[in-house]
Amino acid sequence: MASMDPLRPRYSRGQRTLHWLIFACVLLAYAFINIKDWLPRGARAQMLEAHFAAGLAVLLLIWPRLMLRLRRGAPAITPALPRHLHVPGQITHALLYAFLIVQPLLGLAAVELGGHAVNLPFGLAIPLLIRPDHLALARSIKEIHVDLGYIFYWVIGMHIAAALWHHAFRGDDTLKRMV
């Protein structure tokens, strides 16, 4: 692998590390929930627990990532983007950050409003933080959580496609700033 240009603007090591850790946790959360129904009944609960753990990891990791982003900002893209390309990127990033916060919170609320503790792998659990007597609300929140999950397949896909487009067709350093 070629050595990195020390003068090329990049996100900080912490920002890059958190980006890829969160990416891995989101990927795992999606994987666990999507393979759950293909498994025998006994293994489904374990996949659900793993899904919860990955979602909670996202929720815990997004806060330091946001703090670093606010403190350090984003390095400039070279060559600079025209305004008509800058605004869609800002909107997509805002949607991604909102998703990374809202989605795990909706999942937690749905489980707890349904009267269940959030069970995690290795016998760990998050105790009930919400009064669990709202089953209809729990079902509604779960539906929103699932629907947003499908919508954000597209948002995540747009984010990845845009990074690849910048790299392959525009020839700028958008993607290189995060590696």
C-alpha positions in Angstrom: 0.0 0.0 0.0 1.3 3.4 -0.9 2.2 5.7 2.0 -0.3 8.4 2.9 0.6 12.0 2.1 1.1 13.8 5.5 0.0 17.1 3.9 -3.3 15.7 2.6 -6.2 16.8 4.8 -7.8 13.9 6.6 -10.2 13.4 9.4 -8.5 12.9 12.7 -7.5 9.3 13.8 -10.3 9.4 16.4 -12.9 10.5 13.8 -11.8 7.8 11.3 -11.8 5.1 14.0 -15.2 6.0 15.2 -16.6 6.2 11.7 -15.5 2.7 10.9 -16.5 1.3 14.3 -20.0 2.7 13.9 -20.1 1.4 10.3 -19.2 -2.1 11.6 -21.9 -1.9 14.4 -24.6 -0.7 11.9 -23.6 -3.5 9.5 -23.8 -6.0 12.4 -27.1 -4.7 13.6 -28.6 -5.1 10.1 -27.0 -8.5 9.7 -28.3 -9.9 13.0 -31.8 -8.7 12.6 -32.0 -9.9 8.9 -30.7 -13.4 9.6 -32.8 -13.9 12.8 -35.8 -15.3 10.9 -33.8 -17.8 9.0 -32.6 -19.5 12.2 -34.2 -22.1 14.4 -36.4 -20.6 17.1 -33.8 -21.1 19.9 -31.2 -19.0 18.1 -33.5 -16.1 17.2 -33.3 -14.7 20.7 -29.6 -14.7 20.6 -29.6 -12.8 17.2 -32.1 -10.3 18.7 -29.7 -9.8 21.7 -26.8 -9.3 19.3 -28.9 -6.8 17.3 -29.6 -4.9 20.6 -25.9 -4.9 21.5 -24.9 -3.6 18.1 -27.5 -0.9 18.3 -26.5 0.2 21.8 -22.9 0.3 20.6 -23.9 2.7 17.9 -25.7 4.9 20.4 -22.7 5.0 22.7 -20.2 5.6 19.9 -22.1 8.4 18.1 -21.7 10.9 21.0 -17.9 11.0 21.0 -18.1 11.1 17.2 -20.4 14.1 17.2 -18.2 15.8 19.8 -15.1 15.3 17.6 -16.9 16.5 14.5 -18.1 19.6 16.3 -14.7 20.3 17.7 -12.5 19.4 14.7 -14.9 19.9 11.8 -14.3 18.2 8.5 -11.2 18.6 6.4 -11.6 20.4 3.1 -12.3 18.4 -0.1 -9.7 18.8 -2.8 -10.6 20.0 -5.4 -13.3 22.0 -3.7 -16.9 21.1 -4.3 -19.3 23.4 -6.2 -22.2 24.6 -4.0 -24.7 22.3 -5.7 -22.7 19.3 -4.5 -21.9 20.6 -1.0 -25.5 20.9 0.1 -26.7 17.3 -0.6 -23.6 16.0 1.3 -24.6 18.1 4.3 -28.2 16.9 4.2 -27.1 13.2 3.8 -24.7 13.5 6.8 -27.4 15.2 8.9 -29.8 12.3 8.1 -27.1 9.8 8.9 -26.3 11.3 12.3 -30.1 11.6 13.1 -30.5 7.9 12.2 -27.6 6.8 14.3 -29.2 8.5 17.3 -32.9 8.0 16.7 -32.9 4.4 15.5 -31.3 2.9 18.7 -33.5 5.1 20.9 -36.7 3.9 19.1 -35.5 0.3 19.5 -35.0 0.8 23.2 -38.3 2.5 23.7 -40.2 -0.2 21.7 -38.7 -3.0 23.8 -39.2 -1.3 27.1 -42.7 0.0 26.4 -43.5 -3.6 25.6 -42.6 -4.6 29.1 -39.3 -6.3 28.4 -35.8 -5.6 29.5 -33.2 -5.2 26.8 -31.3 -8.4 26.9 -27.7 -8.4 25.7 -25.3 -11.2 25.1 -23.5 -12.9 28.0 -26.6 -12.7 30.2 -26.4 -8.9 30.5 -29.6 -6.8 30.5 -30.6 -3.1 30.7 -33.2 -2.7 33.4 -36.6 -1.2 32.5 -36.2 2.6 32.3 -39.7 3.2 31.0 -43.0 2.2 32.5 -44.0 -0.8 30.5 -47.8 -0.5 30.2 -48.1 0.9 26.7 -48.2 -2.1 24.4 -50.0 -0.3 21.5 -47.4 2.5 21.7 -44.6 -0.1 21.8 -46.0 -1.7 18.6 -46.3 1.7 16.9 -42.7 2.6 17.8 -41.4 -0.8 16.7 -43.1 -0.2 13.3 -41.4 3.2 13.0 -38.1 1.6 14.0 -38.5 -1.1 11.3 -39.7 1.4 8.6 -36.8 3.8 9.3 -34.4 0.8 9.1 -35.6 0.2 5.5 -35.4 3.9 4.6 -31.9 4.1 5.9 -30.7 1.2 3.8 -31.2 3.8 1.0 -29.5 6.7 2.9 -26.5 4.5 3.7 -26.4 3.3 0.2 -26.5 6.9 -1.1 -23.6 7.8 1.3 -21.5 4.9 0.0 -22.4 5.5 -3.6 -21.5 9.2 -3.3 -18.1 8.4 -1.7 -17.3 6.0 -4.6 -18.6 8.5 -7.1 -16.3 11.2 -5.7 -13.4 8.8 -5.8 -13.9 7.2 -9.2 -15.6 9.9 -11.3 -14.9 13.3 -9.7 -11.4 12.3 -8.7 -11.4 14.3 -5.4 -10.2 13.2 -2.0 -13.6 12.8 -0.3 -13.1 9.1 0.3 -9.4 9.3 1.1 -10.1 11.7 4.0 -11.7 8.9 5.9 -9.1 6.1 5.3 
